[in-house]
């Protein structure tokens, strides 16, 4: 049992110092992160002209930063937001236009804090 606990501590420590710790999925539930590095990409599909998709919520950083980019169906950035230490930041990003796949790209730069966003949709049928 002690060997398993030591191995678990080694794995968690390795994750912390390489990619950081991420608990939860950003668009599903509040996510607490510690020294997170890298990026996450979440896809949203629209099926009609004029449909809009995005996320809204809050982000509170204690260290580092998290940058949010809402990418259109063509891959171009339509909206962006940053979360840096200080006050809680509101995140409200929407993208839309032609049918296709839209993506939320989140870049973590040694980010420690909490992200709580949910998916939003507007206009038409999905």
Beta strands, then each sheet from edge to edge (+ up, - down):
strand 1: 21-23
strand 2: 31-46
strand 3: 52-71
strand 4: 77-84
strand 5: 89-96
strand 6: 100-122
sheet 1: 1+ 2- 6+ 3- 4+
sheet 2: 1+ 2- 6+ 3- 5+
end
